[in-house]
Amino acid sequence: MLEPVVDRDGAPFWRYAAQGELRVQACADCHELRFPPRPCCPHCQSFGTEWRAVGGLGRVWSYAVPHPPLLPGWAELAPYVVVVVALEEAPRIRVVGNLVAAPGAPINSPDPERVRIGARVRAVFPEGGLPQWVLERAS
């Protein structure tokens, strides 16, 4: 399956994800959250960074449903849903991941027809730490 490309700036994101935590980089000086991780704050140009836990709730900002032909190993899983999620605590931050029907379910488990822009989702972390998303039930 897909493995993340881990660089120095993003390594803490993947380390926290492997522990089941969604954290994003923040500027140690102006405290603005930023994602994807990078060495310099785009707001104040500081190189100071820290990692802040976020609740893992958000809304579907966009999504795609890939269909074959795809890379080998992915074609048999298609169609599956890839979502871009705007985080509740920081709507300017968007995180990409697969939508799954339940924690630990395969990436092709949800019905693509159920996905809507604006749908509430929450982060889940299967073994391996790649963040995924599940639809929040309406209450």
The first five atom37 places (N, CA, C, CB, O) and aatype in JSON, in Angstrom:
{
  "aatype": [12, 10, 6, 14, 19, 19, 3, 1, 3, 7, 0, 14, 13, 17, 1, 18, 0, 0, 5, 7, 6, 10, 1, 19, 5, 0, 4, 0, 3, 4, 8, 6, 10, 1, 13, 14, 14, 1, 14, 4, 4, 14, 8, 4, 5, 15, 13, 7, 16, 6, 17, 1, 0, 19, 7, 7, 10, 7, 1, 19, 17, 15, 18, 0, 19, 14, 8, 14, 14, 10, 10, 14, 7, 17, 0, 6, 10, 0, 14, 18, 19, 19, 19, 19, 19, 0, 10, 6, 6, 0, 14, 1, 9, 1, 19, 19, 7, 2, 10, 19, 0, 0, 14, 7, 0, 14, 9, 2, 15, 14, 3, 14, 6, 1, 19, 1, 9, 7, 0, 1, 19, 1, 0, 19, 13, 14, 6, 7, 7, 10, 14, 5, 17, 19, 10, 6, 1, 0, 15],
  "atom_mask": [
    [1, 1, 1, 1, 1],
    [1, 1, 1, 1, 1],
    [1, 1, 1, 1, 1],
    [1, 1, 1, 1, 1],
    [1, 1, 1, 1, 1],
    [1, 1, 1, 1, 1],
    [1, 1, 1, 1, 1],
    [1, 1, 1, 1, 1],
    [1, 1, 1, 1, 1],
    [1, 1, 1, 0, 1],
    [1, 1, 1, 1, 1],
    [1, 1, 1, 1, 1],
    [1, 1, 1, 1, 1],
    [1, 1, 1, 1, 1],
    [1, 1, 1, 1, 1],
    [1, 1, 1, 1, 1],
    [1, 1, 1, 1, 1],
    [1, 1, 1, 1, 1],
    [1, 1, 1, 1, 1],
    [1, 1, 1, 0, 1],
    [1, 1, 1, 1, 1],
    [1, 1, 1, 1, 1],
    [1, 1, 1, 1, 1],
    [1, 1, 1, 1, 1],
    [1, 1, 1, 1, 1],
    [1, 1, 1, 1, 1],
    [1, 1, 1, 1, 1],
    [1, 1, 1, 1, 1],
    [1, 1, 1, 1, 1],
    [1, 1, 1, 1, 1],
    [1, 1, 1, 1, 1],
    [1, 1, 1, 1, 1],
    [1, 1, 1, 1, 1],
    [1, 1, 1, 1, 1],
    [1, 1, 1, 1, 1],
    [1, 1, 1, 1, 1],
    [1, 1, 1, 1, 1],
    [1, 1, 1, 1, 1],
    [1, 1, 1, 1, 1],
    [1, 1, 1, 1, 1],
    [1, 1, 1, 1, 1],
    [1, 1, 1, 1, 1],
    [1, 1, 1, 1, 1],
    [1, 1, 1, 1, 1],
    [1, 1, 1, 1, 1],
    [1, 1, 1, 1, 1],
    [1, 1, 1, 1, 1],
    [1, 1, 1, 0, 1],
    [1, 1, 1, 1, 1],
    [1, 1, 1, 1, 1],
    [1, 1, 1, 1, 1],
    [1, 1, 1, 1, 1],
    [1, 1, 1, 1, 1],
    [1, 1, 1, 1, 1],
    [1, 1, 1, 0, 1],
    [1, 1, 1, 0, 1],
    [1, 1, 1, 1, 1],
    [1, 1, 1, 0, 1],
    [1, 1, 1, 1, 1],
    [1, 1, 1, 1, 1],
    [1, 1, 1, 1, 1],
    [1, 1, 1, 1, 1],
    [1, 1, 1, 1, 1],
    [1, 1, 1, 1, 1],
    [1, 1, 1, 1, 1],
    [1, 1, 1, 1, 1],
    [1, 1, 1, 1, 1],
    [1, 1, 1, 1, 1],
    [1, 1, 1, 1, 1],
    [1, 1, 1, 1, 1],
    [1, 1, 1, 1, 1],
    [1, 1, 1, 1, 1],
    [1, 1, 1, 0, 1],
    [1, 1, 1, 1, 1],
    [1, 1, 1, 1, 1],
    [1, 1, 1, 1, 1],
    [1, 1, 1, 1, 1],
    [1, 1, 1, 1, 1],
    [1, 1, 1, 1, 1],
    [1, 1, 1, 1, 1],
    [1, 1, 1, 1, 1],
    [1, 1, 1, 1, 1],
    [1, 1, 1, 1, 1],
    [1, 1, 1, 1, 1],
    [1, 1, 1, 1, 1],
    [1, 1, 1, 1, 1],
    [1, 1, 1, 1, 1],
    [1, 1, 1, 1, 1],
    [1, 1, 1, 1, 1],
    [1, 1, 1, 1, 1],
    [1, 1, 1, 1, 1],
    [1, 1, 1, 1, 1],
    [1, 1, 1, 1, 1],
    [1, 1, 1, 1, 1],
    [1, 1, 1, 1, 1],
    [1, 1, 1, 1, 1],
    [1, 1, 1, 0, 1],
    [1, 1, 1, 1, 1],
    [1, 1, 1, 1, 1],
    [1, 1, 1, 1, 1],
    [1, 1, 1, 1, 1],
    [1, 1, 1, 1, 1],
    [1, 1, 1, 1, 1],
    [1, 1, 1, 0, 1],
    [1, 1, 1, 1, 1],
    [1, 1, 1, 1, 1],
    [1, 1, 1, 1, 1],
    [1, 1, 1, 1, 1],
    [1, 1, 1, 1, 1],
    [1, 1, 1, 1, 1],
    [1, 1, 1, 1, 1],
    [1, 1, 1, 1, 1],
    [1, 1, 1, 1, 1],
    [1, 1, 1, 1, 1],
    [1, 1, 1, 1, 1],
    [1, 1, 1, 1, 1],
    [1, 1, 1, 1, 1],
    [1, 1, 1, 0, 1],
    [1, 1, 1, 1, 1],
    [1, 1, 1, 1, 1],
    [1, 1, 1, 1, 1],
    [1, 1, 1, 1, 1],
    [1, 1, 1, 1, 1],
    [1, 1, 1, 1, 1],
    [1, 1, 1, 1, 1],
    [1, 1, 1, 1, 1],
    [1, 1, 1, 1, 1],
    [1, 1, 1, 0, 1],
    [1, 1, 1, 0, 1],
    [1, 1, 1, 1, 1],
    [1, 1, 1, 1, 1],
    [1, 1, 1, 1, 1],
    [1, 1, 1, 1, 1],
    [1, 1, 1, 1, 1],
    [1, 1, 1, 1, 1],
    [1, 1, 1, 1, 1],
    [1, 1, 1, 1, 1],
    [1, 1, 1, 1, 1],
    [1, 1, 1, 1, 1]
  ],
  "atom_positions": [
    [[0.83, -1.19, 0.0], [0.0, 0.0, 0.0], [0.87, 1.25, 0.0], [-0.94, 0.0, 1.21], [2.1, 1.17, 0.02]],
    [[0.23, 2.37, -0.02], [0.9, 3.65, -0.1], [1.66, 3.95, 1.18], [-0.1, 4.76, -0.4], [1.13, 3.79, 2.28]],
    [[2.89, 4.39, 1.05], [3.72, 4.8, 2.18], [4.01, 6.29, 2.04], [5.05, 3.97, 2.25], [4.25, 6.77, 0.93]],
    [[3.98, 7.04, 3.12], [4.26, 8.47, 3.01], [5.72, 8.74, 2.67], [3.89, 9.18, 4.31], [6.61, 7.96, 3.02]],
    [[5.94, 9.84, 1.98], [7.29, 10.33, 1.75], [7.58, 11.25, 2.94], [7.44, 11.08, 0.34], [6.96, 12.3, 3.08]],
    [[8.53, 10.86, 3.77], [8.79, 11.59, 5.0], [10.04, 12.44, 4.83], [8.95, 10.63, 6.19], [11.13, 11.93, 4.56]],
    [[9.86, 13.75, 4.98], [11.01, 14.66, 4.96], [11.18, 15.24, 6.36], [10.82, 15.81, 3.89], [10.37, 14.97, 7.25]],
    [[12.22, 16.02, 6.56], [12.53, 16.56, 7.88], [11.4, 17.41, 8.45], [13.81, 17.37, 7.81], [11.08, 17.32, 9.64]],
    [[10.79, 18.24, 7.6], [9.73, 19.12, 8.09], [8.45, 18.35, 8.43], [9.43, 20.19, 7.06], [7.76, 18.69, 9.39]],
    [[8.14, 17.32, 7.66], [6.9, 16.58, 7.86], [7.02, 15.38, 8.78], [0.0, 0.0, 0.0], [6.0, 14.79, 9.13]],
    [[8.23, 14.99, 9.18], [8.42, 13.79, 9.99], [7.57, 13.8, 11.27], [9.89, 13.64, 10.36], [7.0, 12.77, 11.61]],
    [[7.47, 14.92, 12.0], [6.64, 14.9, 13.21], [5.16, 14.6, 12.9], [6.75, 16.23, 13.94], [4.5, 13.92, 13.69]],
    [[4.64, 15.1, 11.78], [3.24, 14.81, 11.4], [3.02, 13.3, 11.34], [2.89, 15.46, 10.05], [2.05, 12.79, 11.89]],
    [[3.94, 12.59, 10.66], [3.79, 11.15, 10.5], [4.04, 10.4, 11.81], [4.76, 10.64, 9.43], [3.41, 9.37, 12.06]],
    [[4.93, 10.9, 12.64], [5.18, 10.27, 13.94], [3.92, 10.36, 14.81], [6.39, 10.93, 14.65], [3.52, 9.37, 15.44]],
    [[3.3, 11.54, 14.85], [2.06, 11.69, 15.63], [0.94, 10.86, 15.03], [1.65, 13.17, 15.69], [0.17, 10.24, 15.77]],
    [[0.82, 10.83, 13.71], [-0.23, 10.04, 13.06], [-0.09, 8.56, 13.41], [-0.18, 10.23, 11.52], [-1.09, 7.89, 13.63]],
    [[1.14, 8.06, 13.45], [1.37, 6.65, 13.81], [0.91, 6.37, 15.24], [2.86, 6.29, 13.65], [0.63, 5.22, 15.6]],
    [[0.83, 7.42, 16.07], [0.35, 7.29, 17.45], [-1.15, 7.58, 17.55], [1.13, 8.23, 18.37], [-1.71, 7.59, 18.65]],
    [[-1.8, 7.81, 16.4], [-3.24, 8.08, 16.39], [-3.62, 9.51, 16.7], [0.0, 0.0, 0.0], [-4.74, 9.77, 17.15]],
    [[-2.7, 10.45, 16.48], [-2.96, 11.86, 16.76], [-2.87, 12.68, 15.48], [-1.97, 12.4, 17.82], [-1.97, 12.48, 14.66]],
    [[-3.8, 13.61, 15.33], [-3.71, 14.56, 14.23], [-3.14, 15.86, 14.8], [-5.12, 14.8, 13.55], [-3.78, 16.52, 15.62]],
    [[-1.95, 16.2, 14.35], [-1.29, 17.43, 14.77], [-0.85, 18.19, 13.52], [-0.07, 17.13, 15.69], [-0.52, 17.6, 12.49]],
    [[-0.86, 19.5, 13.65], [-0.39, 20.34, 12.55], [0.69, 21.28, 13.08], [-1.55, 21.15, 11.92], [0.75, 21.58, 14.27]],
    [[1.51, 21.72, 12.17], [2.61, 22.6, 12.52], [2.05, 23.99, 12.83], [3.66, 22.67, 11.37], [1.1, 24.45, 12.19]],
    [[2.66, 24.65, 13.81], [2.29, 26.02, 14.17], [3.57, 26.84, 14.29], [1.47, 26.05, 15.49], [4.63, 26.31, 14.62]],
    [[3.45, 28.11, 14.03], [4.59, 29.02, 14.21], [4.78, 29.25, 15.7], [4.36, 30.37, 13.45], [3.83, 29.55, 16.41]],
    [[6.0, 29.11, 16.16], [6.31, 29.33, 17.57], [6.27, 30.81, 17.94], [7.67, 28.75, 17.91], [6.23, 31.15, 19.12]],
    [[6.27, 31.7, 16.93], [6.26, 33.13, 17.21], [4.88, 33.76, 17.05], [7.25, 33.84, 16.3], [4.38, 34.39, 17.98]],
    [[4.25, 33.6, 15.87], [2.93, 34.23, 15.66], [1.78, 33.27, 15.94], [2.83, 34.75, 14.24], [0.62, 33.68, 15.97]],
    [[2.09, 31.98, 16.13], [1.13, 30.95, 16.53], [0.13, 30.55, 15.44], [0.38, 31.41, 17.72], [-0.83, 29.84, 15.73]],
    [[0.35, 30.99, 14.21], [-0.52, 30.57, 13.1], [-0.27, 29.1, 12.79], [-0.28, 31.45, 11.84], [0.87, 28.64, 12.74]],
    [[-1.37, 28.37, 12.57], [-1.26, 26.97, 12.14], [-0.95, 26.94, 10.66], [-2.56, 26.17, 12.45], [-1.36, 27.82, 9.9]],
    [[-0.21, 25.89, 10.24], [0.11, 25.76, 8.81], [0.2, 24.29, 8.44], [1.43, 26.49, 8.47], [0.62, 23.45, 9.23]],
    [[-0.2, 24.01, 7.21], [-0.12, 22.67, 6.65], [-0.17, 22.84, 5.14], [-1.29, 21.74, 7.18], [-0.98, 23.61, 4.64]],
    [[0.68, 22.14, 4.4], [1.64, 21.13, 4.84], [2.81, 21.76, 5.6], [2.15, 20.35, 3.65], [3.06, 22.96, 5.5]],
    [[3.52, 20.92, 6.35], [4.65, 21.42, 7.13], [5.73, 22.02, 6.23], [5.25, 20.3, 7.97], [5.99, 21.54, 5.13]],
    [[6.35, 23.08, 6.73], [7.45, 23.74, 6.0], [8.34, 24.44, 7.01], [6.91, 24.76, 4.93], [7.94, 24.68, 8.15]],
    [[9.55, 24.76, 6.6], [10.51, 25.3, 7.57], [10.22, 26.72, 8.02], [11.87, 25.24, 6.99], [10.62, 27.11, 9.12]],
    [[9.54, 27.52, 7.2], [9.36, 28.94, 7.49], [7.88, 29.29, 7.52], [10.1, 29.81, 6.44], [7.11, 28.82, 6.69]],
    [[7.49, 30.12, 8.49], [6.11, 30.57, 8.6], [5.77, 31.5, 7.43], [5.87, 31.29, 9.96], [6.49, 32.47, 7.19]],
    [[4.69, 31.21, 6.68], [4.32, 32.09, 5.58], [3.72, 33.42, 6.05], [3.33, 31.39, 4.67], [3.54, 34.33, 5.25]],
    [[3.4, 33.53, 7.35], [2.79, 34.75, 7.87], [3.81, 35.74, 8.4], [1.81, 34.41, 8.96], [3.73, 36.94, 8.13]],
    [[4.82, 35.23, 9.18], [5.78, 36.16, 9.79], [7.23, 35.82, 9.45], [5.61, 36.15, 11.31], [8.15, 36.5, 9.9]],
    [[7.45, 34.79, 8.66], [8.77, 34.33, 8.2], [9.67, 33.8, 9.31], [9.47, 35.46, 7.52], [10.88, 33.72, 9.14]],
    [[9.09, 33.43, 10.44], [9.86, 32.83, 11.52], [10.19, 31.38, 11.18], [9.08, 32.92, 12.86], [9.43, 30.7, 10.49]],
    [[11.34, 30.92, 11.67], [11.71, 29.52, 11.5], [11.37, 28.7, 12.75], [13.21, 29.41, 11.19], [11.66, 27.5, 12.79]],
    [[10.76, 29.31, 13.76], [10.37, 28.59, 14.96], [9.09, 27.79, 14.72], [0.0, 0.0, 0.0], [8.12, 28.32, 14.18]],
    [[9.09, 26.52, 15.11], [7.91, 25.69, 14.9], [7.56, 24.91, 16.16], [8.13, 24.73, 13.74], [8.41, 24.64, 17.01]],
    [[6.3, 24.55, 16.25], [5.79, 23.64, 17.26], [4.66, 22.85, 16.62], [5.31, 24.41, 18.55], [4.18, 23.2, 15.54]],
    [[4.23, 21.78, 17.29], [3.18, 20.92, 16.74], [1.99, 20.95, 17.68], [3.68, 19.46, 16.54], [2.13, 20.68, 18.88]],
    [[0.82, 21.28, 17.14], [-0.38, 21.4, 17.95], [-1.38, 20.31, 17.59], [-1.01, 22.78, 17.77], [-1.62, 20.03, 16.42]],
    [[-1.95, 19.7, 18.62], [-3.01, 18.72, 18.4], [-4.27, 19.44, 17.95], [-3.29, 17.89, 19.7], [-4.62, 20.5, 18.48]],
    [[-4.94, 18.88, 16.96], [-6.25, 19.37, 16.52], [-7.24, 18.23, 16.72], [-6.21, 19.87, 15.01], [-6.86, 17.06, 16.76]],
    [[-8.51, 18.58, 16.83], [-9.52, 17.61, 17.19], [-9.82, 16.53, 16.17], [0.0, 0.0, 0.0], [-10.43, 15.51, 16.51]],
    [[-9.42, 16.73, 14.94], [-9.67, 15.71, 13.92], [-11.06, 15.78, 13.32], [0.0, 0.0, 0.0], [-11.5, 14.84, 12.67]],
    [[-11.76, 16.89, 13.54], [-13.07, 17.09, 12.91], [-12.92, 18.08, 11.77], [-14.12, 17.58, 13.94], [-12.09, 18.99, 11.82]],
    [[-13.74, 17.89, 10.76], [-13.7, 18.81, 9.64], [-14.87, 18.6, 8.71], [0.0, 0.0, 0.0], [-15.81, 17.86, 9.01]],
    [[-14.8, 19.25, 7.57], [-15.83, 19.14, 6.55], [-15.17, 18.82, 5.21], [-16.69, 20.44, 6.46], [-14.07, 19.28, 4.92]],
    [[-15.87, 18.03, 4.41], [-15.37, 17.71, 3.08], [-15.37, 18.99, 2.26], [-16.23, 16.59, 2.4], [-16.42, 19.59, 2.02]],
    [[-14.19, 19.4, 1.84], [-14.02, 20.61, 1.03], [-14.09, 20.24, -0.45], [-12.68, 21.31, 1.36], [-14.62, 21.0, -1.27]],
    [[-13.55, 19.07, -0.78], [-13.58, 18.54, -2.15], [-13.36, 17.04, -2.07], [-12.5, 19.23, -3.06], [-12.95, 16.52, -1.03]],
    [[-13.63, 16.35, -3.16], [-13.36, 14.91, -3.19], [-13.25, 14.43, -4.64], [-14.45, 14.13, -2.44], [-13.68, 15.1, -5.57]],
    [[-12.66, 13.25, -4.77], [-12.53, 12.6, -6.08], [-12.77, 11.11, -5.89], [-11.12, 12.86, -6.71], [-12.51, 10.55, -4.83]],
    [[-13.27, 10.49, -6.93], [-13.49, 9.04, -6.93], [-12.69, 8.46, -8.09], [-15.03, 8.69, -7.05], [-13.17, 8.43, -9.22]],
    [[-11.45, 8.0, -7.83], [-10.63, 7.43, -8.9], [-11.22, 6.12, -9.43], [-9.2, 7.19, -8.4], [-11.76, 5.31, -8.68]],
    [[-11.1, 5.96, -10.73], [-11.52, 4.74, -11.42], [-10.34, 4.22, -12.2], [-12.76, 5.0, -12.35], [-9.46, 5.0, -12.56]],
    [[-10.29, 2.91, -12.49], [-9.17, 2.38, -13.3], [-9.14, 3.08, -14.65], [-9.31, 0.84, -13.49], [-10.18, 3.56, -15.1]],
    [[-7.99, 3.17, -15.31], [-6.72, 2.56, -14.93], [-5.96, 3.4, -13.91], [-5.86, 2.34, -16.16], [-5.88, 4.63, -14.02]],
    [[-5.42, 2.71, -12.95], [-4.65, 3.33, -11.89], [-3.34, 2.59, -11.73], [-5.44, 3.35, -10.56], [-3.07, 1.63, -12.45]],
    [[-2.53, 3.03, -10.79], [-1.29, 2.32, -10.5], [-1.6, 0.9, -10.07], [-0.48, 3.06, -9.41], [-2.63, 0.66, -9.43]],
    [[-0.73, -0.06, -10.41], [-0.95, -1.43, -9.96], [-1.08, -1.45, -8.43], [0.21, -2.35, -10.42], [-0.38, -0.72, -7.73]],
    [[-1.97, -2.29, -7.94], [-2.21, -2.35, -6.52], [-3.35, -1.46, -6.07], [0.0, 0.0, 0.0], [-3.93, -1.68, -5.0]],
    [[-3.69, -0.47, -6.87], [-4.8, 0.42, -6.55], [-6.02, 0.13, -7.43], [-4.37, 1.88, -6.73], [-7.15, 0.36, -7.01]],
    [[-5.78, -0.38, -8.62], [-6.88, -0.6, -9.56], [-7.94, -1.53, -8.98], [-6.35, -1.18, -10.87], [-9.14, -1.29, -9.17]],
    [[-7.52, -2.6, -8.28], [-8.51, -3.54, -7.74], [-9.3, -2.95, -6.58], [-7.83, -4.82, -7.29], [-10.33, -3.5, -6.2]],
    [[-8.85, -1.83, -6.01], [-9.57, -1.18, -4.92], [-10.57, -0.14, -5.42], [-8.59, -0.53, -3.97], [-11.45, 0.27, -4.67]],
    [[-10.44, 0.27, -6.67], [-11.3, 1.32, -7.21], [-12.71, 0.77, -7.45], [-10.71, 1.88, -8.54], [-12.88, -0.42, -7.69]],
    [[-13.7, 1.63, -7.37], [-13.59, 3.04, -7.01], [-13.48, 3.23, -5.49], [-14.79, 3.82, -7.55], [-14.03, 2.45, -4.71]],
    [[-12.76, 4.26, -5.11], [-12.63, 4.63, -3.7], [-12.7, 6.15, -3.63], [-11.29, 4.08, -3.08], [-12.59, 6.83, -4.65]],
    [[-12.88, 6.67, -2.43], [-13.09, 8.11, -2.27], [-11.88, 8.74, -1.61], [-14.37, 8.39, -1.43], [-11.43, 8.3, -0.55]],
    [[-11.34, 9.78, -2.25], [-10.27, 10.6, -1.68], [-10.89, 11.95, -1.35], [-9.04, 10.74, -2.68], [-11.47, 12.6, -2.22]],
    [[-10.77, 12.37, -0.09], [-11.36, 13.63, 0.33], [-10.29, 14.66, 0.68], [-12.28, 13.41, 1.52], [-9.19, 14.32, 1.13]],
    [[-10.64, 15.9, 0.47], [-9.86, 17.04, 0.96], [-10.71, 17.63, 2.07], [-9.52, 18.11, -0.2], [-11.83, 18.08, 1.83]],
    [[-10.17, 17.64, 3.3], [-10.93, 18.04, 4.48], [-10.42, 19.37, 5.0], [-10.85, 16.96, 5.57], [-9.22, 19.54, 5.23]],
    [[-11.34, 20.31, 5.19], [-11.03, 21.57, 5.87], [-11.23, 21.34, 7.36], [-11.95, 22.77, 5.34], [-12.33, 20.97, 7.79]],
    [[-10.19, 21.54, 8.14], [-10.26, 21.27, 9.58], [-11.17, 22.26, 10.29], [-8.87, 21.3, 10.19], [-11.19, 23.45, 9.96]],
    [[-11.91, 21.76, 11.27], [-12.83, 22.59, 12.03], [-12.1, 23.73, 12.75], [-13.59, 21.74, 13.04], [-12.55, 24.87, 12.72]],
    [[-10.97, 23.42, 13.41], [-10.24, 24.45, 14.15], [-9.51, 25.44, 13.26], [-9.26, 23.8, 15.08], [-9.19, 26.55, 13.69]],
    [[-9.24, 25.05, 12.05], [-8.46, 25.89, 11.14], [-8.94, 25.64, 9.71], [-6.92, 25.59, 11.26], [-8.3, 24.91, 8.96]],
    [[-10.07, 26.25, 9.32], [-10.67, 25.95, 8.01], [-9.77, 26.23, 6.8], [-11.91, 26.75, 7.87], [-10.02, 25.7, 5.71]],
    [[-8.73, 27.05, 6.98], [-7.8, 27.28, 5.86], [-6.87, 26.1, 5.66], [-6.98, 28.55, 6.1], [-6.25, 25.97, 4.6]],
    [[-6.77, 25.23, 6.66], [-5.91, 24.05, 6.55], [-6.73, 22.92, 5.98], [-5.3, 23.65, 7.93], [-7.84, 22.63, 6.45]],
    [[-6.18, 22.27, 4.97], [-6.86, 21.16, 4.31], [-5.95, 19.95, 4.3], [-7.29, 21.53, 2.87], [-4.77, 20.04, 3.96]],
    [[-6.52, 18.81, 4.7], [-5.78, 17.56, 4.8], [-6.43, 16.55, 3.86], [-5.74, 17.03, 6.28], [-7.66, 16.42, 3.82]],
    [[-5.62, 15.83, 3.1], [-6.11, 14.85, 2.14], [-6.04, 13.45, 2.75], [-5.29, 14.91, 0.83], [-5.11, 13.14, 3.49]],
    [[-7.01, 12.63, 2.44], [-6.99, 11.23, 2.89], [-8.14, 10.47, 2.28], [0.0, 0.0, 0.0], [-9.01, 11.04, 1.62]],
    [[-8.16, 9.18, 2.5], [-9.25, 8.35, 2.01], [-10.43, 8.42, 2.96], [-8.79, 6.9, 1.84], [-10.26, 8.53, 4.18]],
    [[-11.62, 8.37, 2.41], [-12.83, 8.23, 3.2], [-13.09, 6.73, 3.35], [-14.05, 8.97, 2.54], [-13.06, 5.99, 2.37]],
    [[-13.35, 6.29, 4.57], [-13.66, 4.89, 4.84], [-14.99, 4.82, 5.58], [-12.52, 4.2, 5.67], [-15.42, 5.8, 6.19]],
    [[-15.64, 3.66, 5.51], [-16.95, 3.5, 6.15], [-16.84, 3.45, 7.67], [-17.63, 2.23, 5.65], [-17.76, 3.88, 8.37]],
    [[-15.73, 2.93, 8.18], [-15.5, 2.8, 9.62], [-14.01, 2.66, 9.85], [-16.29, 1.58, 10.22], [-13.28, 2.28, 8.93]],
    [[-13.54, 2.94, 11.07], [-12.11, 2.74, 11.34], [-11.68, 1.32, 10.99], [-11.79, 3.05, 12.82], [-12.33, 0.35, 11.39]],
    [[-10.59, 1.19, 10.25], [-10.07, -0.11, 9.86], [-10.71, -0.71, 8.63], [0.0, 0.0, 0.0], [-10.27, -1.76, 8.16]],
    [[-11.75, -0.08, 8.09], [-12.41, -0.59, 6.88], [-11.55, -0.31, 5.66], [-13.81, 0.05, 6.71], [-10.74, 0.61, 5.68]],
    [[-11.71, -1.1, 4.6], [-10.94, -0.86, 3.38], [-11.3, 0.49, 2.73], [-11.16, -2.0, 2.39], [-12.38, 1.03, 2.97]],
    [[-10.38, 1.0, 1.92], [-10.61, 2.33, 1.33], [-11.77, 2.33, 0.35], [-9.36, 2.81, 0.61], [-12.31, 3.39, 0.04]],
    [[-12.19, 1.17, -0.14], [-13.32, 1.13, -1.07], [-14.63, 0.78, -0.33], [-13.06, 0.12, -2.19], [-15.59, 0.35, -0.97]],
    [[-14.66, 0.96, 0.99], [-15.84, 0.58, 1.77], [-17.01, 1.55, 1.71], [-15.44, 0.42, 3.18], [-18.15, 1.09, 1.75]],
    [[-16.82, 2.87, 1.6], [-18.0, 3.73, 1.58], [-18.61, 3.82, 0.19], [-17.65, 5.13, 2.09], [-17.92, 3.65, -0.82]],
    [[-19.9, 4.08, 0.16], [-20.6, 4.3, -1.1], [-20.25, 5.72, -1.58], [-22.16, 4.13, -0.93], [-20.58, 6.69, -0.91]],
    [[-19.58, 5.84, -2.74], [-19.22, 7.18, -3.23], [-20.42, 8.11, -3.4], [-18.49, 7.06, -4.54], [-20.26, 9.33, -3.38]],
    [[-21.6, 7.55, -3.57], [-22.81, 8.37, -3.75], [-23.22, 9.09, -2.46], [-23.97, 7.5, -4.24], [-24.01, 10.03, -2.52]],
    [[-22.7, 8.66, -1.31], [-23.06, 9.28, -0.03], [-22.21, 10.51, 0.3], [-22.91, 8.27, 1.09], [-22.53, 11.24, 1.23]],
    [[-21.15, 10.74, -0.45], [-20.22, 11.84, -0.14], [-20.78, 13.15, -0.7], [-18.81, 11.57, -0.73], [-21.26, 13.21, -1.83]],
    [[-20.72, 14.18, 0.12], [-21.18, 15.5, -0.29], [-20.18, 16.55, 0.19], [-22.59, 15.79, 0.27], [-19.58, 16.41, 1.26]],
    [[-20.01, 17.59, -0.6], [-19.23, 18.75, -0.16], [-19.9, 19.3, 1.09], [-19.12, 19.86, -1.29], [-21.12, 19.45, 1.13]],
    [[-19.12, 19.59, 2.11], [-19.65, 20.12, 3.36], [-19.99, 19.05, 4.39], [0.0, 0.0, 0.0], [-20.3, 19.39, 5.53]],
    [[-19.94, 17.77, 4.03], [-20.25, 16.71, 4.98], [-19.25, 16.73, 6.13], [-20.25, 15.33, 4.29], [-18.06, 16.95, 5.92]],
    [[-19.74, 16.5, 7.34], [-18.86, 16.46, 8.52], [-18.14, 15.12, 8.56], [-19.67, 16.68, 9.84], [-18.75, 14.06, 8.34]],
    [[-16.84, 15.17, 8.84], [-16.01, 13.97, 8.93], [-15.1, 14.07, 10.14], [-15.18, 13.77, 7.64], [-14.88, 15.16, 10.68]],
    [[-14.57, 12.92, 10.55], [-13.57, 12.91, 11.63], [-12.44, 11.99, 11.21], [-14.19, 12.44, 12.99], [-12.63, 11.03, 10.47]],
    [[-11.26, 12.31, 11.71], [-10.05, 11.55, 11.39], [-10.03, 10.25, 12.18], [-8.78, 12.39, 11.68], [-10.42, 10.21, 13.34]],
    [[-9.56, 9.19, 11.52], [-9.29, 7.91, 12.16], [-7.91, 7.48, 11.7], [-10.39, 6.83, 11.82], [-7.45, 7.89, 10.64]],
    [[-7.27, 6.66, 12.5], [-5.9, 6.26, 12.21], [-5.77, 4.75, 12.25], [-4.93, 6.92, 13.21], [-5.61, 4.16, 13.32]],
    [[-5.83, 4.11, 11.08], [-5.65, 2.66, 11.05], [-4.19, 2.31, 11.34], [-6.08, 2.08, 9.69], [-3.33, 3.19, 11.42]],
    [[-3.93, 1.04, 11.5], [-2.55, 0.6, 11.7], [-1.71, 1.12, 10.55], [-2.45, -0.95, 11.8], [-2.1, 1.0, 9.38]],
    [[-0.58, 1.7, 10.84], [0.27, 2.28, 9.81], [0.25, 3.79, 9.85], [0.0, 0.0, 0.0], [1.18, 4.42, 9.35]],
    [[-0.79, 4.38, 10.44], [-0.8, 5.8, 10.69], [-1.21, 6.74, 9.58], [0.0, 0.0, 0.0], [-1.2, 7.95, 9.79]],
    [[-1.57, 6.23, 8.39], [-2.04, 7.15, 7.36], [-3.43, 7.64, 7.76], [-2.07, 6.46, 5.95], [-4.35, 6.84, 7.85]],
    [[-3.59, 8.95, 8.0], [-4.91, 9.43, 8.42], [-5.97, 9.13, 7.36], [-4.86, 10.94, 8.7], [-5.76, 9.31, 6.16]],
    [[-7.12, 8.68, 7.84], [-8.29, 8.46, 6.99], [-9.44, 9.22, 7.63], [-8.62, 6.92, 6.84], [-9.31, 9.78, 8.72]],
    [[-10.58, 9.24, 6.94], [-11.73, 10.02, 7.4], [-12.99, 9.17, 7.35], [-11.9, 11.3, 6.55], [-13.15, 8.35, 6.44]],
    [[-13.88, 9.36, 8.31], [-15.18, 8.71, 8.31], [-16.25, 9.8, 8.41], [-15.3, 7.69, 9.48], [-16.03, 10.84, 9.03]],
    [[-17.4, 9.54, 7.8], [-18.51, 10.48, 7.88], [-19.06, 10.49, 9.3], [-19.62, 10.11, 6.86], [-19.24, 9.43, 9.91]],
    [[-19.33, 11.67, 9.82], [-19.96, 11.8, 11.12], [-21.45, 11.57, 10.94], [-19.67, 13.2, 11.77], [-22.05, 12.04, 9.97]],
    [[-22.03, 10.87, 11.84], [-23.47, 10.61, 11.8], [-24.22, 11.86, 12.21], [-23.85, 9.41, 12.73], [-23.82, 12.56, 13.14]],
    [[-25.31, 12.15, 11.51], [-26.15, 13.29, 11.89], [-26.83, 12.96, 13.21], [-27.21, 13.62, 10.78], [-27.34, 11.85, 13.39]],
    [[-26.85, 13.92, 14.13], [-27.5, 13.65, 15.41], [-28.76, 14.45, 15.58], [-26.57, 13.94, 16.55], [-29.43, 14.34, 16.61]]
  ]
}
